[in-house]
Amino acid sequence: MFDRPLRSAILAAADSTLVRRAVTRYGMRLGAGRFVAGESAAEFLPVARDANARGFAVAATILGESVRQRDETLEITSEYCDLLRAFAADGTDANVAFKLTHVGLDIDPELAFENASRIAAAARDGGATIRMDMEQSRCVDPTLAIYRRLRETFDNVGFVLQSYLYRSRDDLLAALPLEPNLRIVKGAYLEPPSIAYAKKSDVDRNYVELMELALSQEGYTAIATHDPKIVEHAIAFARRHALPERGRFEFQLLYGIAGPLARSLVERGYRVRLSIPYGRFWFPYLMRRLAERPANLAFFLRGAFARA
Ligand SMILES: Cc1cc2nc3c(=O)[nH]c(=O)nc-3n(C[C@H](O)[C@H](O)[C@H](O)COP(=O)(O)OP(=O)(O)OC[C@H]3O[C@@H](n4cnc5c(N)ncnc54)[C@H](O)[C@@H]3O)c2cc1C
């Protein structure tokens, strides 16, 4: 993954207007639907309910990022609030995870804070939690600052740390006094070696260190990975430290990836949350999934040729 030039090439191609146009036009038909539960809430909600029926909790994400129009951020915020009300109305076991650049971070951090507060309030009213995804490294400081401000009012708010960043251990240490609701991931963006581990083995090692540190302190940790070795390591660590199977941590996986691992964890009694995204702006999300596993690209291209 991290050592491969193909990953960088796919992430770089994601910035090309030509590639975006072509993939956006044909991608849903070619196989984006494997990772994305449709383009609307009406398509998403039955998928979320079906995931609940199969024993999974859900994290809902409306796809989109780097929004530049204030009105658009207000609409997205309202859509998240509507979604949370829909979950509360029919008892869907789901929270929401969103990107701060989707709700205004690139326009004005104050706007992103206000929008995130509205989403947090709607979640609190329905007894749900929210998590703010972690985006490119330029977003880390403003995201953590907004998290801290939200925590002054809300206790149903969480954030994400990426194990490819050198700084994440310090960020975790700084957040621990807040008993954070935290998601740990490896990191999905292209970051330079001046701030991020380039070797996969270093990213994996740091993941385990962050996870052990988080699990050994108060708070709630979402172990978000499809890496079976790390998952088994987490289970062994939790057993050694007599952590309950529910209440202190959960596993999180992305919709459409590592289904057998997700199902086996549910069967073993663990809390497992599927991150299920929907929406029209699925292109950057799809490109990150292809970059993580270039075999997915072959799957995609096979779809293209089969239909040609
Ligand atoms: C619930 C969740 C939330 C996330 N939120 C964020 C976030 O806020 N910010 C962020 O930067 N990143 C986020 N990510 C993405 C994350 O950073 C990684 O890019 C991604 O999870 C791949 O890493 P991995 O932990 O699965 O380990 P890897 O070592 O990459 O993969 C382990 C194994 O998982 C399988 N696998 C991994 N990726 C794929 C794929 N795309 N398709 C098919 N199989 C695959 C393969 O079998 C692989 O061998 C999130 C991931 C998850 C699961």
The ligand as a Tripos MOL2 file, in Angstrom:
@<TRIPOS>MOLECULE
LIG
   53    58     1     0     0
SMALL
NO_CHARGES

@<TRIPOS>ATOM
      1 C1        -14.3630    2.9770    9.2480 C.3       1 LIG1
      2 C2        -13.1990    3.6710    8.5900 C.ar      1 LIG1
      3 C3        -13.1150    5.0310    8.6570 C.ar      1 LIG1
      4 C4        -12.0350    5.7010    8.0510 C.ar      1 LIG1
      5 N1        -11.8980    7.0470    8.2140 N.ar      1 LIG1
      6 C5        -10.7890    7.6610    7.7430 C.ar      1 LIG1
      7 C6        -10.5230    9.0260    8.0290 C.ar      1 LIG1
      8 O1        -11.2820    9.7230    8.7200 O.2       1 LIG1
      9 N2         -9.3880    9.5880    7.5140 N.ar      1 LIG1
     10 C7         -8.4900    8.8500    6.7670 C.ar      1 LIG1
     11 O2         -7.4660    9.3940    6.3500 O.2       1 LIG1
     12 N3         -8.7340    7.5500    6.4880 N.ar      1 LIG1
     13 C8         -9.8430    6.9440    6.9570 C.ar      1 LIG1
     14 N4        -10.0410    5.6170    6.6840 N.ar      1 LIG1
     15 C9         -9.1990    4.9080    5.6870 C.3       1 LIG1
     16 C10        -7.9250    4.3870    6.3020 C.3       1 LIG1
     17 O3         -7.0670    5.4750    6.5980 O.3       1 LIG1
     18 C11        -7.2010    3.4410    5.3390 C.3       1 LIG1
     19 O4         -6.8730    4.1230    4.1590 O.3       1 LIG1
     20 C12        -7.9850    2.2050    4.9720 C.3       1 LIG1
     21 O5         -8.7350    1.7490    6.0620 O.3       1 LIG1
     22 C13        -7.0640    1.0720    4.5050 C.3       1 LIG1
     23 O6         -6.2330    0.6870    5.5270 O.3       1 LIG1
     24 P1         -6.4340   -0.6200    6.4400 P.3       1 LIG1
     25 O7         -6.4350   -0.1690    7.8480 O.co2     1 LIG1
     26 O8         -7.6390   -1.3400    6.0380 O.co2     1 LIG1
     27 O9         -5.0990   -1.4320    6.2530 O.3       1 LIG1
     28 P2         -4.3260   -1.9450    4.9530 P.3       1 LIG1
     29 O10        -3.0200   -2.4370    5.4760 O.co2     1 LIG1
     30 O11        -4.3370   -0.9200    3.8960 O.co2     1 LIG1
     31 O12        -5.1960   -3.1310    4.4670 O.3       1 LIG1
     32 C14        -5.3200   -4.3520    5.1870 C.3       1 LIG1
     33 C15        -6.1130   -5.3190    4.3280 C.3       1 LIG1
     34 O13        -7.4440   -4.8230    4.1850 O.3       1 LIG1
     35 C16        -7.9250   -5.0320    2.8710 C.3       1 LIG1
     36 N5         -8.1900   -3.7070    2.2510 N.ar      1 LIG1
     37 C17        -7.7410   -2.5000    2.6700 C.ar      1 LIG1
     38 N6         -8.2050   -1.5130    1.8750 N.ar      1 LIG1
     39 C18        -8.9610   -2.1190    0.9330 C.ar      1 LIG1
     40 C19        -9.7170   -1.6420   -0.1660 C.ar      1 LIG1
     41 N7         -9.8100   -0.3450   -0.4510 N.pl3     1 LIG1
     42 N8        -10.3540   -2.5420   -0.9330 N.ar      1 LIG1
     43 C20       -10.2990   -3.8740   -0.6620 C.ar      1 LIG1
     44 N9         -9.6000   -4.3720    0.3870 N.ar      1 LIG1
     45 C21        -8.9460   -3.5210    1.1650 C.ar      1 LIG1
     46 C22        -6.8520   -5.7770    2.1290 C.3       1 LIG1
     47 O14        -7.1060   -7.1470    2.2670 O.3       1 LIG1
     48 C23        -5.5920   -5.4330    2.8940 C.3       1 LIG1
     49 O15        -4.6050   -6.4090    2.7880 O.3       1 LIG1
     50 C24       -11.0780    4.9400    7.3350 C.ar      1 LIG1
     51 C25       -11.1650    3.5530    7.2900 C.ar      1 LIG1
     52 C26       -12.1890    2.9110    7.9260 C.ar      1 LIG1
     53 C27       -12.2270    1.4090    7.9150 C.3       1 LIG1
@<TRIPOS>BOND
     1     1     2 1
     2     2     3 ar
     3     2    52 ar
     4     3     4 ar
     5     4     5 ar
     6     4    50 ar
     7     5     6 ar
     8     6     7 ar
     9     6    13 1
    10     7     8 2
    11     7     9 ar
    12     9    10 ar
    13    10    11 2
    14    10    12 ar
    15    12    13 ar
    16    13    14 ar
    17    14    15 1
    18    14    50 ar
    19    15    16 1
    20    16    17 1
    21    16    18 1
    22    18    19 1
    23    18    20 1
    24    20    21 1
    25    20    22 1
    26    22    23 1
    27    23    24 1
    28    24    25 2
    29    24    26 1
    30    24    27 1
    31    27    28 1
    32    28    29 2
    33    28    30 1
    34    28    31 1
    35    31    32 1
    36    32    33 1
    37    33    34 1
    38    33    48 1
    39    34    35 1
    40    35    36 1
    41    35    46 1
    42    36    37 ar
    43    36    45 ar
    44    37    38 ar
    45    38    39 ar
    46    39    40 ar
    47    39    45 ar
    48    40    41 1
    49    40    42 ar
    50    42    43 ar
    51    43    44 ar
    52    44    45 ar
    53    46    47 1
    54    46    48 1
    55    48    49 1
    56    50    51 ar
    57    51    52 ar
    58    52    53 1
@<TRIPOS>SUBSTRUCTURE
     1 LIG1         1 GROUP 0 **** ****
